[in-house]
Amino acid sequence: MREIQLKDAKATLSAVVDQAVRGNPAIITRHGKKEVVVLSFEEYEKLSHVPSLGRLLASFPGDESDIPSRSSKPSRTVDL
């Protein structure tokens, strides 16, 4: 992902947007610090709809009986 200074992004905003739409997002920096990312709306939509791990686990379609019981035996020996 390329980095571009804010002043250069202002001067070439149309080109920055065109590149993002083509799949080449850009990081815009201000005073050397990364501030924002310009990416296509399609990529934004993909990223904004990724469910959290908690939601994925909560949506498990099975019953509790589908999950095997945990063994009480240690999985490996531990030297103390």
TAJOQUI-V356370 format. One record per backbone hydrogen bond with DSSP energy under -1.0 kcal/mol. NH is the residue of the N-H (numbers start at 0). CO is the residue of the C=O. E is the energy in kcal/mol with one decimal. If there is no record, write none. Layout:
# TAJOQUI-V356370
NH/CO/E, NH/CO/E
This chain:
# TAJOQUI-V356370
3/26/-2.8, 5/28/-2.3, 8/4/-2.4, 9/5/-2.5, 10/6/-1.5, 11/7/-1.5, 15/11/-2.3, 16/12/-2.6, 17/13/-2.4, 18/14/-2.3, 19/15/-2.0, 20/16/-2.4, 21/17/-1.5, 22/19/-1.5, 23/18/-2.7, 25/37/-1.8, 26/1/-3.0, 27/35/-2.8, 28/3/-2.5, 29/32/-2.5, 32/29/-1.7, 34/27/-2.5, 35/27/-1.6, 37/25/-3.0, 43/39/-2.1, 44/40/-2.7, 45/41/-1.9, 46/42/-2.3, 47/43/-2.5, 55/51/-2.1, 56/52/-2.7, 57/53/-2.5, 58/54/-1.4, 59/56/-1.5, 65/62/-1.5, 66/63/-1.5
